[in-house]
Amino acid sequence: MRILIKNAMILPMDEPGHQISNGYIIVENGRIKSLGEGDSAETAFDKVIDADGKAALPGFVNAHTHAAMVLLRGYADDMPLMDWLQYKIWPVEAKLNGDDIYWGTMLAAVEMIKSGTTCFNDMYFYMDDAARAVEDSGIRAVINRGMIGVGPEAEIAFPESSRMVEKWHGAAGGRITCKLGPHAPYTCPPPYLERVVKLAEELKVGLHIHIAETLAEIETIKNDYGCSPVEYLERCGIFKLPVTAAHCVHVSPSDMETLKKYNVGVAHCPESNMKLGSGFAPVKEMLELGIQVGLGTDGASSNNDQDMLQEMRSAAFLQKVKNYDPTVIPAYTALEMVTRNGAIALGLDDEIGQLKPGYKADLILIDCAGAHMQPLHELAANLVYCAHSSDVETVIIDGVVVMENRTINTLDEKEVIKKAAAVARDLVNRP
């Protein structure tokens, strides 16, 4: 299918300051064929989208979430992380089944698509069912089966993860990528992590893990192993593989040097960290060191949404106030974090995260005509500081128009909401 997008304000996100004020994008066979200023000289398109008054940019990358946790949105609020996990989340997660995960992931996909996310990095359970939801909804995802070395499912996580990779890695026309998902340093003892690394090497996939999220985690690892979580994971050998590290709130200068040394991608989750009182991640310092910091929402029971426009605004504001410096995380940098940096953090930067010829056609159109978006002195600033998720008008993923004029074409939104609500009510009332 050949698609022409015309009259667009284009932010390719390939280099700071590069903007096409009135241009075109040609999509062919799922990829960006060309883009440029003015009108395209080519003709004969299957679809033409007039983007007058709209910004075109790469789709947002949610670098860390637990998608089906939308079922627990509002279920356990205003609690410390470990109490939240031990007394509320883990007990109800023990009751989950595949049908729950499918409809929860479908609901998350609706929310993400409607707020401009085209790719997400998901760690959870029953990943066959999560993958089916990714396939059916048309979104792109990296899926990871959560692996907890101290729980009752410690052993079964290995064959389930192997089957997930064999069945789904590269599936849905390449929209699904798989990694292994060891949960965190405090839930994965050294022998367990060593087995995870060995399996990942055999399967030729990377890892996705929570690191240094809370002060309690820092204290636990120091008491048990005499080092920081980053040092602990380095000793266990996980950094010899590509790693996406969620949170990294409490990392020292030495820890950050280690993350940089191994090219670890970081998924910063500012709203989850704020809501759970986890602390302030040193994002300014990580970016200055050259660490690729993307953004994630975390699960919707600790955020409580999957809105990346809101996440990048929070990320920028939080770092400004933390550093008492309004120049920290300028608007363009925030946009990089939800596009190009997120793609790098997931190891997908040769395919998505920028608008350039040859890249997969994952892009969004944001309406800039609303009163809250005017006047338009600086496009990047208005997108970061003014735009709402409801301004996302069109979403194209893998060259397919998944949403147009705020209507999702790949699923029945009302049916998904109805089914997910029923599943959630049943889940929290199960004995």
DOTOR-35312 format. One line per 3 residues: their letters; for each residue x, y, z of N, C-alpha, C. Coordinates in steps of 0.2 Angstrom, whole numbers, plus 5000, padded with zeros to 4 digits. Layout:
a> X,Y,Z,X,Y,Z,X,Y,Z | ... $
//
This chain:
mri> 5004,4994,5000,5000,5000,5000,5004,5006,5000 | 5003,5011,4996,5006,5017,4995,5002,5023,4998 | 5005,5026,5003,5001,5032,5007,5005,5038,5006 $
lik> 5002,5044,5004,5005,5050,5004,5002,5054,5010 | 5006,5057,5014,5004,5062,5019,5007,5069,5017 | 5003,5074,5016,5005,5080,5013,5003,5086,5018 $
nam> 5006,5091,5017,5005,5098,5020,5007,5097,5028 | 5011,5093,5030,5013,5091,5037,5019,5095,5039 | 5018,5097,5046,5024,5100,5049,5028,5094,5052 $
ilp> 5034,5092,5049,5037,5086,5051,5043,5087,5056 | 5043,5083,5061,5049,5082,5065,5052,5075,5065 | 5057,5075,5060,5059,5068,5059,5063,5065,5065 $
mde> 5065,5069,5070,5069,5067,5076,5075,5063,5074 | 5078,5065,5069,5085,5063,5067,5091,5067,5069 | 5090,5074,5070,5095,5078,5073,5091,5084,5076 $
pgh> 5094,5087,5081,5091,5093,5084,5090,5099,5079 | 5084,5102,5080,5083,5108,5075,5081,5106,5068 | 5081,5100,5066,5078,5098,5060,5071,5098,5060 $
qis> 5068,5102,5056,5060,5102,5055,5059,5104,5048 | 5054,5101,5046,5051,5102,5039,5044,5106,5040 | 5044,5112,5038,5038,5116,5040,5032,5115,5036 $
ngy> 5033,5112,5030,5027,5110,5026,5030,5105,5021 | 5028,5099,5023,5031,5094,5019,5027,5088,5018 | 5030,5082,5015,5026,5076,5013,5030,5070,5016 $
iiv> 5027,5065,5017,5030,5058,5018,5026,5053,5014 | 5030,5049,5011,5028,5044,5007,5029,5037,5010 | 5024,5033,5011,5024,5026,5014,5023,5021,5009 $
eng> 5027,5016,5009,5026,5011,5004,5028,5004,5007 | 5024,4999,5006,5026,4993,5009,5028,4993,5016 | 5025,4997,5020,5026,4997,5027,5032,5001,5029 $
rik> 5035,5004,5025,5041,5008,5026,5041,5015,5023 | 5045,5020,5026,5045,5026,5024,5049,5026,5017 | 5047,5028,5012,5050,5028,5006,5054,5035,5005 $
slg> 5051,5040,5006,5054,5047,5006,5050,5052,5010 | 5053,5057,5011,5050,5063,5014,5054,5069,5012 | 5051,5075,5013,5054,5081,5011,5050,5087,5011 $
egd> 5052,5093,5010,5049,5099,5010,5045,5100,5003 | 5039,5103,5004,5035,5105,4998,5030,5099,4997 | 5029,5098,4990,5025,5093,4987,5029,5087,4984 $
sae> 5026,5081,4985,5029,5076,4982,5028,5076,4974 | 5033,5074,4970,5033,5074,4963,5029,5067,4961 | 5029,5062,4966,5026,5056,4964,5018,5056,4964 $
taf> 5015,5051,4960,5008,5051,4960,5006,5044,4961 | 4999,5042,4960,4997,5035,4961,4997,5033,4968 | 4993,5035,4972,4993,5033,4979,4987,5029,4981 $
dkv> 4987,5024,4985,4981,5021,4988,4977,5025,4993 | 4981,5030,4996,4978,5034,5001,4982,5040,5002 | 4978,5046,5002,4981,5052,5003,4978,5055,5009 $
ida> 4983,5058,5014,4981,5061,5020,4983,5068,5020 | 4978,5072,5021,4980,5079,5021,4981,5081,5028 | 4988,5083,5030,4990,5084,5037,4991,5092,5038 $
dgk> 4987,5096,5035,4987,5103,5036,4986,5105,5043 | 4990,5108,5046,4989,5110,5053,4991,5105,5058 | 4994,5100,5056,4996,5094,5060,5003,5093,5060 $
aal> 5006,5090,5066,5013,5088,5066,5014,5081,5065 | 5018,5079,5061,5020,5072,5060,5027,5071,5063 | 5027,5065,5067,5033,5063,5070,5033,5056,5072 $
pgf> 5038,5053,5074,5038,5046,5075,5033,5044,5081 | 5030,5038,5080,5026,5036,5086,5030,5035,5092 | 5027,5036,5098,5030,5036,5104,5032,5029,5106 $
vna> 5037,5028,5110,5040,5021,5112,5039,5021,5120 | 5035,5017,5122,5034,5016,5129,5039,5011,5131 | 5044,5013,5134,5050,5008,5135,5049,5004,5141 $
hth> 5044,5005,5145,5043,5000,5151,5036,5000,5153 | 5033,4995,5153,5026,4994,5156,5024,4987,5157 | 5018,4986,5161,5015,4980,5162,5008,4981,5159 $
aam> 5007,4979,5153,5001,4982,5149,4995,4980,5153 | 4994,4973,5154,4988,4971,5157,4986,4973,5164 | 4991,4976,5167,4989,4979,5173,4984,4985,5173 $
vll> 4982,4987,5167,4977,4992,5167,4971,4989,5170 | 4970,4982,5171,4965,4979,5174,4964,4981,5182 | 4970,4983,5184,4971,4985,5191,4971,4992,5192 $
rgy> 4970,4996,5187,4970,5003,5188,4965,5006,5194 | 4968,5009,5198,4964,5012,5204,4962,5006,5209 | 4965,5000,5209,4964,4995,5213,4968,4996,5220 $
add> 4974,4998,5219,4978,4999,5225,4982,5005,5225 | 4979,5010,5227,4983,5017,5226,4986,5019,5233 | 4990,5024,5233,4993,5028,5238,4996,5023,5244 $
mpl> 5000,5018,5241,5004,5014,5245,5011,5013,5244 | 5016,5012,5249,5023,5011,5247,5024,5005,5242 | 5029,5005,5238,5030,5000,5233,5029,4993,5236 $
mdw> 5033,4991,5241,5034,4984,5244,5027,4982,5247 | 5024,4986,5250,5017,4985,5253,5012,4984,5247 | 5012,4988,5242,5008,4988,5236,5009,4981,5233 $
lqy> 5015,4979,5232,5017,4973,5229,5014,4967,5233 | 5017,4967,5239,5016,4961,5243,5008,4960,5246 | 5005,4965,5247,4998,4964,5250,4992,4965,5245 $
kiw> 4994,4968,5239,4988,4970,5235,4990,4967,5228 | 4995,4968,5225,4997,4966,5218,4998,4959,5217 | 5003,4957,5220,5005,4950,5220,4999,4945,5221 $
pve> 4996,4946,5227,4990,4941,5228,4985,4941,5222 | 4983,4947,5219,4978,4946,5214,4981,4944,5208 | 4988,4945,5207,4991,4943,5201,4991,4935,5201 $
akl> 4991,4932,5206,4991,4925,5207,4985,4922,5204 | 4979,4926,5203,4973,4924,5201,4972,4925,5193 | 4977,4928,5190,4977,4930,5183,4976,4923,5179 $
ngd> 4973,4924,5173,4973,4919,5168,4974,4922,5161 | 4975,4918,5156,4976,4920,5149,4971,4925,5147 | 4965,4924,5148,4959,4928,5146,4960,4935,5149 $
diy> 4961,4935,5155,4963,4942,5158,4968,4946,5155 | 4973,4942,5153,4979,4946,5150,4978,4948,5143 | 4974,4944,5139,4972,4946,5133,4968,4952,5133 $
wgt> 4963,4953,5137,4958,4958,5137,4961,4964,5140 | 4966,4963,5145,4969,4969,5148,4974,4972,5143 | 4978,4968,5140,4982,4970,5135,4979,4974,5129 $
mla> 4973,4971,5127,4969,4975,5122,4967,4982,5124 | 4965,4982,5131,4963,4989,5133,4969,4993,5133 | 4974,4991,5135,4981,4995,5136,4982,4997,5128 $
ave> 4982,4993,5124,4983,4994,5117,4979,5000,5114 | 4972,5000,5116,4968,5005,5114,4970,5012,5117 | 4972,5012,5124,4974,5018,5127,4980,5020,5124 $
mik> 4985,5016,5122,4991,5018,5120,4991,5021,5113 | 4987,5017,5108,4986,5019,5102,4983,5026,5101 | 4978,5027,5106,4974,5034,5106,4978,5039,5108 $
sgt> 4984,5038,5112,4988,5043,5114,4995,5043,5111 | 4995,5040,5105,5001,5041,5101,5007,5036,5101 | 5006,5031,5106,5011,5026,5107,5010,5020,5101 $
tcf> 5016,5019,5098,5016,5014,5092,5020,5008,5094 | 5024,5008,5100,5028,5002,5102,5028,5002,5110 | 5028,4997,5113,5028,4996,5120,5033,4990,5122 $
ndm> 5036,4991,5128,5040,4985,5130,5037,4983,5137 | 5034,4976,5136,5030,4973,5141,5033,4968,5145 | 5032,4968,5151,5034,4962,5156,5028,4960,5160 $
yfy> 5026,4954,5158,5021,4952,5162,5020,4944,5162 | 5014,4941,5162,5013,4934,5162,5008,4932,5157 | 5008,4926,5155,5003,4923,5150,5005,4927,5143 $
mdd> 5011,4927,5141,5013,4931,5136,5011,4929,5129 | 5009,4923,5129,5005,4920,5122,4999,4925,5121 | 4995,4926,5127,4989,4930,5126,4990,4937,5125 $
aar> 4996,4940,5128,4998,4947,5127,5000,4947,5120 | 5004,4943,5117,5006,4943,5110,5000,4943,5105 | 4995,4939,5107,4989,4939,5103,4985,4945,5102 $
ave> 4985,4949,5108,4982,4955,5108,4987,4960,5104 | 4993,4960,5104,4997,4964,5100,4996,4963,5093 | 4995,4956,5091,4994,4954,5084,4987,4957,5082 $
dsg> 4982,4956,5086,4975,4958,5084,4975,4966,5084 | 4978,4970,5088,4977,4977,5089,4981,4981,5084 | 4986,4978,5081,4990,4981,5076,4996,4985,5079 $
ira> 4997,4985,5085,5002,4989,5088,5009,4985,5088 | 5014,4988,5090,5021,4985,5090,5023,4984,5097 | 5026,4978,5099,5028,4977,5106,5034,4973,5106 $
vin> 5038,4974,5112,5043,4969,5114,5040,4966,5120 | 5040,4959,5120,5036,4956,5125,5041,4952,5129 | 5040,4951,5136,5045,4948,5140,5041,4944,5146 $
rgm> 5042,4938,5147,5038,4934,5152,5042,4936,5158 | 5039,4939,5163,5042,4940,5170,5045,4934,5173 | 5051,4934,5176,5054,4929,5179,5056,4930,5186 $
igv> 5053,4927,5191,5054,4929,5198,5057,4922,5201 | 5064,4923,5203,5067,4917,5205,5066,4915,5212 | 5062,4919,5216,5060,4917,5223,5053,4915,5224 $
gpe> 5049,4914,5219,5042,4913,5219,5040,4906,5217 | 5034,4904,5217,5032,4897,5215,5033,4895,5208 | 5033,4901,5204,5034,4899,5196,5041,4900,5194 $
aei> 5046,4900,5198,5053,4901,5197,5055,4897,5191 | 5053,4890,5192,5056,4885,5187,5052,4885,5180 | 5045,4886,5181,5041,4886,5175,5043,4892,5170 $
afp> 5046,4897,5173,5047,4903,5169,5052,4902,5163 | 5056,4897,5164,5061,4895,5159,5058,4892,5153 | 5054,4886,5154,5051,4883,5147,5046,4888,5144 $
ess> 5043,4892,5148,5038,4896,5146,5041,4902,5142 | 5047,4905,5144,5050,4910,5141,5053,4907,5134 | 5056,4901,5134,5058,4898,5128,5053,4897,5123 $
rmv> 5047,4895,5125,5042,4894,5120,5039,4900,5117 | 5039,4906,5122,5037,4912,5119,5042,4915,5114 | 5048,4914,5115,5053,4916,5110,5052,4912,5103 $
ekw> 5052,4906,5104,5051,4902,5098,5045,4903,5094 | 5040,4905,5097,5033,4906,5094,5032,4913,5092 | 5035,4918,5095,5033,4925,5094,5038,4929,5092 $
hga> 5044,4928,5093,5050,4932,5091,5049,4933,5083 | 5048,4939,5081,5047,4941,5074,5040,4940,5071 | 5036,4938,5075,5029,4937,5073,5025,4943,5072 $
agg> 5019,4942,5069,5014,4948,5068,5018,4952,5062 | 5021,4949,5057,5024,4953,5052,5030,4957,5055 | 5033,4954,5060,5039,4958,5063,5037,4963,5068 $
rit> 5031,4964,5070,5029,4969,5075,5031,4966,5082 | 5032,4960,5083,5033,4957,5090,5041,4955,5090 | 5044,4958,5095,5051,4956,5097,5050,4953,5104 $
ckl> 5055,4948,5106,5055,4945,5112,5061,4946,5116 | 5061,4947,5122,5066,4947,5127,5065,4942,5133 | 5070,4941,5137,5068,4938,5144,5068,4943,5149 $
gph> 5063,4942,5154,5062,4947,5159,5063,4945,5166 | 5069,4944,5168,5071,4944,5175,5068,4950,5179 | 5064,4949,5184,5060,4954,5187,5065,4960,5190 $
apy> 5069,4958,5195,5073,4963,5198,5079,4959,5202 | 5084,4963,5204,5089,4960,5208,5087,4957,5215 | 5082,4960,5218,5079,4957,5224,5075,4951,5224 $
tcp> 5073,4949,5218,5069,4943,5217,5072,4938,5213 | 5078,4939,5211,5082,4935,5206,5089,4934,5209 | 5090,4928,5213,5097,4927,5216,5102,4925,5211 $
ppy> 5108,4925,5212,5114,4924,5207,5113,4918,5203 | 5112,4912,5206,5111,4906,5202,5106,4907,5197 | 5100,4910,5199,5094,4911,5195,5096,4915,5189 $
ler> 5099,4921,5190,5101,4926,5185,5106,4923,5180 | 5111,4919,5183,5115,4915,5178,5112,4911,5173 | 5107,4907,5176,5103,4903,5171,5099,4907,5166 $
vvk> 5096,4913,5168,5093,4917,5164,5098,4920,5158 | 5104,4922,5160,5109,4924,5155,5110,4918,5150 | 5111,4912,5153,5113,4907,5148,5107,4906,5143 $
lae> 5101,4906,5146,5095,4905,5141,5095,4910,5136 | 5096,4916,5138,5096,4922,5133,5101,4921,5128 | 5107,4919,5130,5112,4918,5125,5110,4913,5120 $
elk> 5107,4907,5123,5105,4902,5118,5100,4904,5113 | 5095,4908,5116,5090,4911,5112,5091,4917,5108 | 5097,4920,5109,5100,4926,5106,5095,4932,5106 $
vgl> 5093,4933,5113,5088,4938,5114,5091,4942,5120 | 5089,4949,5121,5091,4953,5126,5087,4952,5133 | 5088,4957,5137,5085,4956,5144,5081,4963,5146 $
hih> 5076,4962,5150,5072,4968,5152,5072,4967,5160 | 5074,4972,5164,5074,4971,5171,5073,4977,5175 | 5070,4977,5181,5069,4983,5185,5076,4983,5189 $
iae> 5079,4989,5189,5085,4991,5193,5084,4997,5197 | 5086,4996,5204,5087,5002,5208,5081,5006,5208 | 5075,5003,5209,5069,5007,5209,5068,5011,5216 $
tla> 5070,5008,5222,5068,5011,5228,5074,5010,5233 | 5074,5014,5238,5079,5014,5243,5079,5007,5247 | 5073,5004,5247,5073,4998,5251,5077,4993,5247 $
eie> 5076,4993,5240,5080,4988,5236,5088,4989,5237 | 5090,4996,5237,5097,4997,5238,5099,4994,5245 | 5095,4995,5250,5097,4992,5256,5097,4984,5256 $
tik> 5092,4981,5253,5092,4974,5253,5098,4971,5249 | 5100,4974,5244,5105,4971,5240,5112,4973,5243 | 5113,4978,5247,5119,4980,5250,5119,4975,5256 $
ndy> 5114,4974,5260,5114,4969,5265,5116,4962,5263 | 5113,4960,5258,5114,4953,5255,5120,4952,5252 | 5123,4957,5248,5128,4955,5243,5134,4960,5244 $
gcs> 5133,4966,5248,5138,4970,5249,5140,4975,5244 | 5135,4976,5240,5136,4981,5234,5129,4984,5232 | 5129,4988,5226,5123,4991,5224,5120,4986,5219 $
pve> 5114,4987,5217,5110,4983,5212,5114,4982,5206 | 5117,4988,5203,5120,4988,5197,5127,4984,5197 | 5130,4985,5203,5136,4980,5204,5135,4973,5204 $
yle> 5129,4972,5208,5127,4965,5208,5125,4962,5202 | 5122,4965,5198,5120,4963,5191,5126,4962,5186 | 5131,4967,5187,5137,4966,5183,5141,4959,5185 $
rcg> 5141,4958,5192,5144,4952,5194,5141,4946,5191 | 5134,4946,5191,5130,4940,5188,5130,4940,5181 | 5133,4944,5177,5135,4944,5170,5129,4946,5165 $
ifk> 5124,4949,5168,5118,4951,5164,5120,4956,5158 | 5125,4961,5160,5126,4966,5155,5130,4964,5149 | 5132,4958,5149,5136,4956,5143,5131,4955,5137 $
lpv> 5124,4955,5139,5119,4955,5134,5116,4962,5134 | 5112,4963,5128,5108,4969,5128,5103,4970,5133 | 5103,4975,5137,5098,4976,5143,5095,4982,5143 $
taa> 5088,4982,5144,5084,4988,5145,5083,4988,5153 | 5085,4993,5156,5084,4994,5163,5079,4998,5165 | 5074,4996,5168,5068,5000,5170,5070,5004,5177 $
hcv> 5068,5010,5177,5069,5015,5183,5075,5018,5184 | 5080,5014,5187,5087,5017,5189,5086,5023,5192 | 5082,5023,5198,5081,5029,5202,5087,5031,5206 $
hvs> 5090,5025,5210,5095,5026,5214,5102,5023,5212 | 5105,5027,5207,5111,5024,5204,5116,5030,5206 | 5122,5027,5208,5128,5032,5209,5132,5033,5203 $
psd> 5136,5038,5204,5140,5040,5198,5144,5034,5195 | 5146,5029,5200,5150,5023,5198,5145,5018,5194 | 5139,5018,5197,5134,5014,5193,5132,5016,5186 $
met> 5132,5023,5186,5130,5026,5179,5136,5025,5174 | 5142,5025,5177,5148,5023,5172,5147,5016,5170 | 5145,5011,5174,5144,5004,5172,5139,5004,5167 $
lkk> 5133,5007,5168,5128,5007,5163,5130,5009,5156 | 5134,5015,5156,5137,5017,5150,5142,5013,5147 | 5146,5010,5151,5151,5005,5149,5148,4999,5145 $
ynv> 5142,4997,5147,5139,4991,5144,5133,4993,5139 | 5132,5000,5138,5127,5002,5133,5120,5000,5136 | 5119,5000,5142,5112,4998,5145,5107,5004,5143 $
gva> 5102,5002,5140,5096,5007,5139,5092,5008,5145 | 5091,5014,5147,5087,5015,5153,5080,5017,5151 | 5075,5014,5155,5068,5017,5154,5066,5020,5160 $
hcp> 5066,5027,5160,5064,5031,5165,5056,5032,5166 | 5054,5031,5172,5046,5031,5173,5045,5036,5178 | 5045,5042,5176,5044,5048,5181,5037,5048,5185 $
esn> 5032,5046,5182,5025,5047,5185,5024,5041,5190 | 5027,5035,5188,5026,5029,5193,5031,5031,5199 | 5037,5033,5198,5042,5035,5203,5039,5040,5208 $
mkl> 5036,5045,5205,5033,5050,5209,5027,5047,5213 | 5023,5043,5210,5017,5041,5214,5018,5036,5219 | 5023,5032,5218,5026,5027,5223,5031,5030,5228 $
gsg> 5032,5036,5227,5037,5039,5231,5044,5036,5231 | 5046,5034,5225,5052,5030,5224,5058,5035,5224 | 5057,5041,5222,5063,5046,5222,5064,5049,5215 $
fap> 5070,5052,5214,5071,5056,5208,5077,5053,5204 | 5076,5050,5199,5081,5047,5195,5086,5053,5192 | 5092,5051,5192,5097,5056,5189,5097,5057,5182 $
vke> 5092,5058,5179,5091,5058,5172,5096,5063,5168 | 5097,5069,5171,5101,5074,5168,5108,5071,5168 | 5111,5068,5173,5117,5065,5173,5118,5059,5169 $
mle> 5113,5055,5168,5113,5050,5164,5114,5052,5156 | 5110,5057,5155,5110,5059,5148,5117,5063,5146 | 5119,5067,5151,5126,5070,5150,5131,5065,5149 $
lgi> 5131,5059,5152,5136,5054,5152,5135,5050,5145 | 5129,5051,5141,5128,5047,5135,5124,5041,5136 | 5121,5040,5141,5117,5034,5142,5110,5036,5138 $
qvg> 5108,5031,5135,5101,5032,5131,5095,5031,5136 | 5092,5036,5138,5087,5036,5142,5080,5037,5138 | 5076,5032,5138,5069,5032,5136,5064,5034,5141 $
lgt> 5058,5033,5140,5053,5034,5145,5048,5029,5145 | 5045,5027,5151,5040,5022,5151,5035,5024,5156 | 5029,5021,5155,5024,5023,5160,5024,5019,5166 $
dga> 5027,5013,5166,5026,5007,5171,5018,5005,5170 | 5016,5000,5174,5009,4998,5174,5004,5003,5176 | 4998,5002,5174,4993,5007,5175,4991,5007,5182 $
ssn> 4993,5002,5186,4991,5002,5193,4996,5006,5197 | 5001,5009,5194,5006,5013,5198,5007,5019,5194 | 5002,5022,5190,5004,5028,5186,4998,5033,5186 $
ndq> 4992,5032,5184,4988,5027,5182,4986,5026,5175 | 4990,5029,5170,4988,5029,5163,4994,5027,5159 | 4993,5026,5153,4998,5024,5148,4999,5030,5143 $
dml> 4999,5036,5145,4999,5042,5141,5006,5045,5141 | 5010,5044,5135,5017,5046,5134,5018,5053,5134 | 5013,5057,5131,5013,5064,5131,5013,5067,5138 $
qem> 5009,5064,5142,5009,5066,5149,5016,5064,5153 | 5018,5058,5151,5025,5056,5154,5031,5060,5152 | 5031,5063,5146,5037,5067,5144,5036,5074,5147 $
rsa> 5030,5076,5148,5030,5083,5151,5032,5082,5159 | 5030,5077,5162,5032,5075,5169,5039,5074,5169 | 5042,5071,5165,5049,5070,5165,5053,5076,5164 $
afl> 5051,5081,5160,5054,5087,5159,5054,5091,5165 | 5048,5092,5168,5046,5096,5174,5050,5094,5180 | 5050,5087,5181,5053,5084,5187,5060,5085,5187 $
qkv> 5064,5085,5181,5071,5086,5181,5072,5093,5182 | 5068,5098,5179,5069,5105,5180,5069,5107,5188 | 5064,5104,5191,5063,5106,5198,5069,5102,5203 $
kny> 5070,5096,5201,5075,5093,5205,5082,5096,5204 | 5084,5099,5198,5090,5102,5197,5090,5110,5198 | 5084,5113,5200,5083,5120,5201,5086,5123,5194 $
dpt> 5084,5121,5189,5087,5123,5182,5082,5122,5177 | 5079,5128,5174,5074,5127,5169,5076,5125,5162 | 5083,5125,5161,5086,5123,5155,5087,5115,5154 $
vip> 5086,5112,5160,5087,5104,5160,5081,5101,5156 | 5082,5096,5152,5077,5092,5148,5073,5097,5144 | 5076,5101,5139,5072,5105,5135,5067,5101,5131 $
ayt> 5063,5104,5128,5057,5101,5124,5060,5096,5119 | 5065,5098,5115,5067,5093,5110,5070,5086,5113 | 5073,5087,5119,5076,5082,5122,5071,5077,5125 $
ale> 5065,5080,5127,5060,5076,5130,5057,5072,5124 | 5056,5075,5118,5053,5072,5112,5058,5066,5110 | 5065,5067,5111,5069,5062,5109,5068,5056,5114 $
mvt> 5067,5057,5120,5066,5052,5125,5060,5047,5123 | 5055,5050,5120,5049,5046,5119,5049,5043,5112 | 5054,5045,5108,5055,5042,5101,5062,5039,5100 $
rng> 5067,5043,5098,5073,5040,5096,5076,5036,5102 | 5077,5039,5108,5080,5036,5113,5076,5030,5116 | 5070,5030,5116,5066,5024,5117,5068,5018,5113 $
aia> 5068,5020,5106,5070,5014,5101,5077,5012,5103 | 5082,5016,5104,5088,5014,5106,5088,5009,5112 | 5085,5012,5117,5084,5008,5123,5082,5001,5122 $
lgl> 5077,5000,5118,5074,4993,5116,5078,4990,5111 | 5084,4993,5108,5087,4989,5103,5084,4989,5096 | 5079,4994,5095,5075,4994,5089,5077,5000,5085 $
dde> 5082,5004,5086,5084,5010,5083,5086,5010,5076 | 5087,5004,5073,5088,5003,5066,5082,5003,5062 | 5076,5003,5065,5070,5001,5062,5065,5007,5064 $
igq> 5064,5009,5070,5059,5014,5072,5063,5020,5076 | 5059,5025,5078,5061,5030,5082,5063,5036,5078 | 5063,5036,5072,5065,5042,5067,5060,5041,5061 $
lkp> 5059,5047,5058,5056,5047,5051,5062,5048,5046 | 5064,5042,5043,5069,5043,5038,5068,5037,5033 | 5070,5038,5026,5069,5033,5021,5072,5026,5024 $
gyk> 5068,5021,5023,5070,5014,5024,5067,5012,5031 | 5066,5017,5036,5063,5015,5042,5056,5013,5042 | 5054,5008,5047,5047,5006,5047,5042,5012,5048 $
adl> 5037,5012,5045,5032,5018,5045,5028,5017,5051 | 5031,5019,5057,5028,5020,5063,5027,5027,5065 | 5022,5031,5063,5022,5038,5064,5015,5040,5066 $
ili> 5014,5046,5069,5008,5049,5071,5007,5056,5069 | 5001,5058,5068,4999,5065,5067,4996,5068,5073 | 4998,5074,5075,4995,5077,5081,4992,5084,5078 $
dca> 4986,5085,5080,4982,5091,5078,4985,5097,5082 | 4987,5102,5079,4990,5108,5082,4985,5114,5082 | 4979,5113,5080,4974,5118,5078,4970,5121,5084 $
gah> 4970,5117,5090,4966,5118,5096,4969,5125,5099 | 4965,5128,5103,4966,5134,5106,4972,5133,5111 | 4973,5127,5114,4978,5126,5119,4985,5125,5115 $
mqp> 4985,5124,5109,4991,5123,5105,4993,5129,5101 | 4989,5135,5102,4991,5141,5098,4993,5147,5103 | 4997,5151,5101,5000,5152,5094,5006,5146,5094 $
lhe> 5008,5145,5088,5013,5140,5087,5020,5143,5086 | 5023,5146,5091,5030,5149,5091,5035,5143,5090 | 5035,5138,5093,5040,5133,5093,5036,5126,5094 $
laa> 5036,5122,5088,5033,5116,5088,5034,5111,5093 | 5041,5110,5094,5043,5105,5099,5040,5107,5106 | 5041,5113,5108,5039,5115,5114,5031,5114,5115 $
nlv> 5027,5116,5110,5020,5115,5111,5018,5108,5111 | 5021,5103,5108,5020,5096,5108,5021,5094,5115 | 5027,5096,5118,5029,5093,5125,5025,5097,5131 $
yca> 5024,5103,5130,5021,5107,5136,5013,5108,5135 | 5011,5107,5129,5004,5109,5128,4999,5104,5126 | 5002,5099,5122,4997,5094,5118,4994,5089,5123 $
hss> 4988,5087,5121,4984,5082,5125,4984,5076,5121 | 4983,5070,5124,4982,5064,5121,4977,5064,5115 | 4972,5068,5117,4966,5068,5112,4968,5072,5106 $
dve> 4974,5075,5106,4976,5079,5100,4979,5074,5095 | 4980,5068,5097,4983,5063,5092,4977,5061,5088 | 4978,5062,5081,4972,5061,5077,4973,5055,5072 $
tvi> 4979,5053,5070,4981,5048,5066,4987,5044,5068 | 4986,5037,5068,4992,5033,5070,4993,5028,5064 | 4999,5028,5062,5001,5023,5057,5007,5018,5060 $
idg> 5006,5012,5060,5010,5007,5062,5012,5002,5057 | 5018,5001,5055,5020,4996,5050,5017,4998,5044 | 5016,5004,5042,5013,5006,5036,5005,5005,5036 $
vvv> 5002,5003,5041,4995,5002,5042,4992,5008,5046 | 4986,5011,5043,4983,5016,5046,4979,5013,5052 | 4982,5013,5058,4978,5009,5063,4973,5014,5066 $
men> 4974,5020,5067,4969,5025,5069,4969,5031,5064 | 4963,5033,5063,4962,5039,5058,4956,5043,5061 | 4957,5050,5062,4951,5054,5065,4949,5051,5071 $
rti> 4954,5049,5075,4952,5046,5082,4948,5040,5082 | 4947,5037,5077,4944,5030,5076,4949,5025,5075 | 4949,5020,5079,4954,5014,5078,4951,5009,5073 $
ntl> 4955,5007,5068,4952,5003,5063,4953,4996,5064 | 4957,4994,5069,4960,4987,5069,4956,4983,5075 | 4951,4986,5078,4948,4983,5084,4941,4987,5085 $
dek> 4937,4984,5089,4931,4987,5091,4932,4990,5098 | 4933,4997,5099,4935,5000,5105,4930,4999,5110 | 4923,5000,5109,4918,4999,5114,4918,4992,5116 $
evi> 4919,4987,5112,4919,4980,5114,4925,4978,5119 | 4931,4981,5117,4937,4980,5121,4935,4983,5128 | 4933,4989,5129,4932,4992,5135,4927,4988,5139 $
kka> 4921,4986,5136,4916,4982,5139,4919,4975,5142 | 4923,4972,5138,4925,4965,5140,4931,4966,5145 | 4935,4971,5145,4940,4972,5150,4937,4974,5156 $
aav> 4932,4978,5156,4929,4980,5163,4926,4974,5166 | 4923,4969,5162,4920,4963,5165,4925,4959,5168 | 4931,4958,5164,4936,4954,5167,4939,4957,5173 $
ard> 4940,4963,5173,4943,4966,5179,4939,4965,5185 | 4932,4966,5185,4927,4965,5190,4928,4958,5193 | 4928,4953,5188,4928,4946,5190,4935,4945,5194 $
lvn> 4941,4947,5191,4947,4946,5194,4948,4948,5201 | 4946,4954,5203,4947,4956,5210,4942,4953,5215 | 4937,4950,5212,4932,4946,5216,4933,4939,5217 $
rp> 4938,4936,5213,4939,4929,5214,4942,4927,5220 | 4940,4921,5223,4942,4918,5229,4949,4916,5229 $
//
